[in-house]
Amino acid sequence: MRYVIIDLEWNNVYVKRLNGFINEIIEVGAVMLDDSLAIQDAFSCLVKSQLGRKLNSHVKQLTHLSNEELNGAGISFSRAMEQFSAWLGTWDDIIFLSWGSCDLRSLLDNFQFFLKENAIPFVTQYIDLQNYCQGIVASGTTNQVGLAAAAEKIGIDVEQYNNHRALDDSLLAAECLRRTYDSDKISRYTEVCDHAFFRRLKFKTVPITDINDPKVDKGLMRCHCDRCGEDMELFSDWVSANNSFRSIFVCRHCKLYKRCTIKFIELNGGMDVKISYRTAHELTEANNEPSKTGV
């Protein structure tokens, strides 16, 4: 068994034909590990932009790549995939990994746009390395941890790596895998990449921003008092902010306020609900209102 950790850099480009944006890949980096997690080989290439005339300033700042470099040293996406496929050799013994599924989703988008393929032929097994490491380095939180932050928590010196360049990020991700490797756990995170997998990958998660949407479960939009355990009273109307709903609840008995934030995210075949609460604050005796620094 071999592990291939892939990382991509891209330029977000508006495409009139799509009536929307696509993450056009501008760099591919990958590292290949054997079953003992020793590095066997590495792959790196620049991809010449075919859709975007210029790199976004944000992309330039992150990657330190220039339009001149891509035009001079870059190759077409189809040629890059030919070279990458040849570098991989046989595919049946490879498990692909990336830090989050966004890289794989962007790769699939580029395959569909440029090569008219609805799957990535050489990806037959896949692990989301970010999800795998999440429980190890960020237990107890639903906030996704970035590659550099996770590496620092594990004890890796990230200064050795050139952040936001494809090959260096894949090498850093490989070191995260080495430091956290558990054969039993890794098998539970391995997915078979069949047609259903790529259909799920293509599905875009959609946050619900209309509180009257029938998919919003109003039964979840409640709050309990930390002190007495009773239901708290809705103190302010629900407002929409940052793809979530927020409101303030009050417990008149315990004289406590609490702010509730709830987010409904439509997934392929289901709904993800994230709820968080701010620490309760006491009511002021004068007017039964929260202080300005309260909620």
Backbone torsions as a table, in degrees:
resi	resn	phi	psi	omega
1	MET	NA	137.4	176.5
2	ARG	-120.3	148.4	174.7
3	TYR	-111.9	131.9	175.5
4	VAL	-120.3	114.7	177.4
5	ILE	-97.5	120.0	-175.6
6	ILE	-112.8	144.5	175.0
7	ASP	-138.6	142.7	-177.6
8	LEU	-127.0	147.2	166.4
9	GLU	-113.2	145.5	-177.5
10	TRP	-144.7	165.7	177.9
11	ASN	-119.8	121.5	-178.5
12	ASN	-77.1	118.5	-171.0
13	VAL	-127.9	137.3	173.5
14	TYR	-82.2	131.0	-179.4
15	VAL	-119.9	117.2	-176.2
16	LYS	-60.2	-38.0	-178.8
17	ARG	-62.3	-31.6	179.3
18	LEU	-91.1	-13.9	-173.6
19	ASN	55.7	40.0	-178.5
20	GLY	-176.8	-169.5	-175.6
21	PHE	-102.8	155.2	173.9
22	ILE	-138.5	143.7	174.3
23	ASN	-84.5	93.7	-178.6
24	GLU	-76.8	121.9	-176.0
25	ILE	-69.2	131.8	179.4
26	ILE	-119.2	-11.5	177.8
27	GLU	-154.8	139.3	177.3
28	VAL	-122.0	130.6	174.7
29	GLY	-134.9	142.8	-179.9
30	ALA	-155.5	152.1	175.1
31	VAL	-130.7	139.6	-178.9
32	MET	-108.8	128.8	179.1
33	LEU	-116.0	146.0	174.2
34	ASP	-85.1	-175.2	-174.7
35	ASP	-70.8	-9.3	172.9
36	SER	-99.1	7.5	177.8
37	LEU	69.6	21.5	173.1
38	ALA	-85.1	141.6	-179.6
39	ILE	-69.6	125.9	175.4
40	GLN	-95.2	-40.4	-175.0
41	ASP	-165.3	168.4	178.1
42	ALA	-138.8	154.1	-179.0
43	PHE	-133.6	139.9	177.3
44	SER	-154.6	134.8	173.4
45	CYS	-157.2	151.1	173.2
46	LEU	-91.8	146.7	-179.0
47	VAL	-118.0	123.6	-178.9
48	LYS	-70.3	132.6	-179.5
49	SER	-69.7	132.1	176.7
50	GLN	-109.8	-11.0	-176.1
51	LEU	-114.9	-44.6	-178.5
52	GLY	-94.2	127.7	179.2
53	ARG	-68.6	-37.4	-177.2
54	LYS	-134.9	150.6	174.3
55	LEU	-71.3	142.0	173.4
56	ASN	-63.0	146.4	-178.7
57	SER	-58.9	-35.5	178.8
58	HIS	-63.6	-41.2	179.3
59	VAL	-66.3	-41.9	177.1
60	LYS	-58.9	-44.0	-177.5
61	GLN	-65.8	-40.0	-178.1
62	LEU	-72.3	-46.9	-171.3
63	THR	-94.5	-20.3	-173.7
64	HIS	62.1	23.1	173.2
65	LEU	-88.6	155.3	178.8
66	SER	-124.4	161.6	175.9
67	ASN	-60.5	-36.1	-178.9
68	GLU	-64.7	-40.1	178.9
69	GLU	-63.8	-45.2	-178.7
70	LEU	-65.5	-42.2	-179.9
71	ASN	-69.1	-32.4	-177.5
72	GLY	-83.9	-43.6	-174.3
73	ALA	-108.7	-10.4	-176.9
74	GLY	-77.7	153.8	175.4
75	ILE	-119.5	167.3	-179.6
76	SER	-66.1	158.6	179.4
77	PHE	-60.9	-42.5	-179.5
78	SER	-62.4	-40.9	178.8
79	ARG	-68.1	-38.7	178.5
80	ALA	-61.4	-41.0	179.8
81	MET	-70.9	-32.8	174.6
82	GLU	-62.3	-46.8	-179.9
83	GLN	-66.1	-39.8	-179.4
84	PHE	-66.2	-43.1	178.6
85	SER	-61.6	-41.6	177.5
86	ALA	-64.7	-37.9	178.4
87	TRP	-63.7	-37.8	-179.2
88	LEU	-66.0	-35.8	-173.8
89	GLY	74.8	-136.9	178.5
90	THR	-68.6	149.6	-173.1
91	TRP	-104.2	-21.2	-167.0
92	ASP	-69.8	-14.4	-179.2
93	ASP	-109.7	19.7	-174.9
94	ILE	-109.0	133.3	166.7
95	ILE	-108.8	121.4	178.4
96	PHE	-87.2	144.6	175.5
97	LEU	-135.0	147.7	171.3
98	SER	-148.0	158.1	-179.9
99	TRP	-82.8	93.7	-173.4
100	GLY	85.3	157.3	-176.5
101	SER	-83.9	-4.4	-176.1
102	CYS	-62.1	-39.3	178.2
103	ASP	-61.3	-44.9	-178.4
104	LEU	-67.2	-37.9	178.5
105	ARG	-65.3	-41.2	178.2
106	SER	-66.3	-38.1	177.3
107	LEU	-62.7	-42.2	177.9
108	LEU	-63.6	-42.1	177.5
109	ASP	-58.3	-41.5	179.7
110	ASN	-69.8	-36.9	175.0
111	PHE	-62.2	-42.6	-179.3
112	GLN	-67.7	-41.9	-175.8
113	PHE	-72.9	-49.1	-172.9
114	PHE	-88.8	-33.4	-173.4
115	LEU	-114.2	-1.1	177.4
116	LYS	58.3	36.0	178.5
117	GLU	-114.6	138.5	-177.3
118	ASN	-97.2	12.0	176.4
119	ALA	-149.6	162.8	175.6
120	ILE	-100.0	106.4	-167.1
121	PRO	-59.0	-33.4	-175.6
122	PHE	-89.6	-3.1	177.4
123	VAL	-97.2	101.5	-179.0
124	THR	-110.0	-21.6	174.0
125	GLN	-138.7	143.9	-172.5
126	TYR	-146.1	144.8	173.0
127	ILE	-130.2	129.1	171.2
128	ASP	-81.4	102.5	-174.3
129	LEU	-66.1	-29.6	177.7
130	GLN	-64.0	-46.4	177.8
131	ASN	-63.0	-40.1	-179.7
132	TYR	-61.0	-43.5	-177.4
133	CYS	-81.9	-17.6	-173.8
134	GLN	-55.4	-48.6	-177.7
135	GLY	-68.2	-18.1	-178.6
136	ILE	-87.5	-44.7	-173.8
137	VAL	-101.5	-15.5	-177.0
138	ALA	-139.7	47.1	-179.8
139	SER	-63.4	137.5	176.6
140	GLY	91.8	-0.1	178.1
141	THR	-130.5	147.5	177.5
142	THR	-93.7	-6.1	178.5
143	ASN	-69.8	127.3	-178.3
144	GLN	-71.4	133.9	-177.1
145	VAL	-91.8	137.3	179.0
146	GLY	-75.3	164.2	-176.5
147	LEU	-60.8	-50.8	-177.3
148	ALA	-63.6	-41.6	-179.9
149	ALA	-64.4	-41.3	178.5
150	ALA	-64.2	-43.4	-179.6
151	ALA	-60.4	-42.3	179.1
152	GLU	-63.9	-39.4	178.7
153	LYS	-64.5	-33.8	179.4
154	ILE	-75.2	-21.9	179.9
155	GLY	105.8	20.3	179.5
156	ILE	-90.8	138.8	176.3
157	ASP	-80.9	99.8	-175.3
158	VAL	-72.1	-14.9	-179.8
159	GLU	-66.6	-15.6	178.1
160	GLN	-73.3	-13.9	-172.3
161	TYR	-115.8	147.1	177.9
162	ASN	-87.0	97.6	-174.3
163	ASN	-60.7	141.0	178.4
164	HIS	65.9	30.2	163.5
165	ARG	-120.3	138.5	-165.3
166	ALA	-59.0	-48.0	-177.2
167	LEU	-66.9	-45.1	-179.5
168	ASP	-62.5	-40.3	178.6
169	ASP	-66.3	-35.4	177.3
170	SER	-69.1	-36.2	176.2
171	LEU	-66.3	-40.1	178.3
172	LEU	-65.6	-42.3	177.7
173	ALA	-63.4	-37.3	177.9
174	ALA	-62.9	-38.8	178.6
175	GLU	-68.3	-35.5	174.9
176	CYS	-61.8	-40.1	178.1
177	LEU	-62.9	-45.3	-179.6
178	ARG	-59.1	-45.2	-174.3
179	ARG	-70.9	-21.4	-174.5
180	THR	-116.5	6.7	-169.5
181	TYR	-62.5	131.0	174.4
182	ASP	-140.9	113.7	-172.7
183	SER	-60.2	-38.8	179.6
184	ASP	-69.0	-43.9	-178.7
185	LYS	-67.4	-40.3	-176.4
186	ILE	-63.0	-33.6	-180.0
187	SER	-67.5	-31.3	180.0
188	ARG	-72.7	-20.5	-179.9
189	TYR	-96.8	-1.2	-178.0
190	THR	-84.1	125.9	179.8
191	GLU	-111.2	141.7	173.4
192	VAL	-81.7	129.8	-173.7
193	CYS	-95.3	76.9	176.7
194	ASP	-94.8	-171.0	-178.8
195	HIS	-61.9	-37.7	179.9
196	ALA	-64.2	-37.9	178.1
197	PHE	-60.1	-47.0	-177.4
198	PHE	-70.6	-29.7	174.1
199	ARG	-65.4	-43.0	177.7
200	ARG	-64.6	-39.9	-179.2
201	LEU	-62.3	-36.8	-177.5
202	LYS	-73.2	-25.0	-177.7
203	PHE	-66.8	128.0	179.9
204	LYS	-89.3	128.9	174.4
205	THR	-66.7	139.2	-174.3
206	VAL	-125.7	113.7	174.4
207	PRO	-73.3	138.4	179.3
208	ILE	-90.8	123.9	-175.7
209	THR	-113.5	-3.9	177.9
210	ASP	-102.1	114.0	-176.2
211	ILE	-64.9	-19.3	179.2
212	ASN	-91.4	3.5	176.2
213	ASP	-60.9	131.4	-178.2
214	PRO	-61.3	-17.1	179.4
215	LYS	-80.9	-8.8	177.1
216	VAL	-78.5	119.8	179.3
217	ASP	-85.8	100.4	-177.1
218	LYS	-65.8	-21.6	179.9
219	GLY	-65.7	-20.2	178.9
220	LEU	-87.4	-10.9	-174.7
221	MET	-91.1	67.6	-178.5
222	ARG	-143.2	171.2	-174.5
223	CYS	-148.8	140.9	178.7
224	HIS	-110.3	146.4	178.5
225	CYS	-73.5	133.5	179.2
226	ASP	-66.0	-27.1	-174.3
227	ARG	-89.5	-53.7	-175.3
228	CYS	-99.1	-14.2	177.9
229	GLY	80.5	-0.3	-179.4
230	GLU	-82.5	161.8	175.7
231	ASP	-63.6	137.0	176.9
232	MET	-89.0	157.7	-178.3
233	GLU	-89.9	136.6	177.1
234	LEU	-66.5	120.0	-174.2
235	PHE	-97.7	-33.8	-179.7
236	SER	-132.8	157.4	178.8
237	ASP	-63.7	151.9	174.2
238	TRP	-70.8	134.5	176.6
239	VAL	-123.7	151.1	179.1
240	SER	-94.5	130.6	179.7
241	ALA	-155.7	129.9	177.1
242	ASN	53.2	47.1	177.8
243	ASN	61.0	27.7	177.3
244	SER	-142.9	173.4	176.8
245	PHE	-115.2	140.8	-178.4
246	ARG	-132.2	144.6	174.3
247	SER	-156.1	168.1	178.2
248	ILE	-113.0	134.3	176.3
249	PHE	-113.0	155.7	179.7
250	VAL	-136.1	141.9	169.3
251	CYS	-108.3	105.8	-177.5
252	ARG	-65.7	-33.9	-177.7
253	HIS	-66.3	-46.3	-177.8
254	CYS	-92.3	-4.3	-179.4
255	LYS	56.4	52.3	-179.9
256	LEU	-126.9	144.8	171.0
257	TYR	-110.1	152.1	173.0
258	LYS	-148.4	135.5	176.4
259	ARG	-97.7	131.4	-179.9
260	CYS	-109.7	133.2	173.9
261	THR	-122.3	126.6	-178.7
262	ILE	-131.9	138.3	-179.1
263	LYS	-127.8	129.1	176.2
264	PHE	-106.6	121.5	-178.7
265	ILE	-121.2	118.4	179.7
266	GLU	-78.1	126.0	179.4
267	LEU	-112.0	172.9	175.8
268	ASN	-70.2	102.4	177.9
269	GLY	89.6	12.9	179.5
270	GLY	-177.6	-167.0	-177.8
271	MET	-137.2	134.4	175.5
272	ASP	-106.9	129.6	-178.7
273	VAL	-119.9	125.0	178.5
274	LYS	-117.4	126.6	-178.1
275	ILE	-126.1	134.7	175.8
276	SER	-138.4	155.2	-178.7
277	TYR	-130.1	142.1	171.0
278	ARG	-84.7	151.1	179.2
279	THR	-55.3	136.9	-178.1
280	ALA	-65.2	148.3	176.8
281	HIS	-126.5	148.2	-177.0
282	GLU	-76.8	149.0	173.2
283	LEU	-72.8	146.9	173.6
284	THR	-81.3	138.3	-177.3
285	GLU	-65.6	-28.6	-173.1
286	ALA	-63.6	-48.4	-173.5
287	ASN	-135.7	11.6	-179.7
288	ASN	54.8	35.8	177.3
289	GLU	-119.1	151.9	177.5
290	PRO	-71.0	148.1	176.1
291	SER	-67.4	163.0	-178.0
292	LYS	-61.8	-27.3	179.5
293	THR	-97.2	8.3	-174.7
294	GLY	-75.0	-85.5	-169.1
295	VAL	-97.6	NA	NA
